């Protein structure tokens, strides 16, 4: 329940689809916790229109300090953006890596399988946990470029050499 959430300092938004950038929920979080919100390029304006002003836009491979000794890195993903008929691919989509002393946490966001996993693995050789999306991968001819199947998620896990991977964004 929303009422049971612990204090929230930061919110990571990987792209602007409605299931990832839900304005009513973000407004509630903003009102209760006033977290800093991190978004890929050209997504800040959408949030600012709704009264959220502590928004940091990031490009792929850009870094930002998080609380204490953590670093947030915006990383590539294979997806797309749009909130309507006329704004497809007008803003960036991404994943994120949170780096700290105990290793890195990789949040893939929505992504299809691609060479970006190799680039991420090379830059972050100590991924403790990878959150990999599984879902919306059928029909394969249409959805595979944008979403991971269970088989693709296993391939990504192997390439990333993550100690643990957690299936996310399904059901």
Secondary structure, DSSP 8 states (H G I E B T S, - for coil): -GGG-----EEEE---STTTS-HHHHHHHHHHH--EEEEETT-HHHHHTTT---EEEE-TT-EEE-STT-EEEEE--S----SSSS-TTSS---EEEEEETTEEEEE--S---STHHHHHHHH-S-EEEEEEE-----SHHHHTTTS--HHHHHHHHHHHT-SEEEEES--
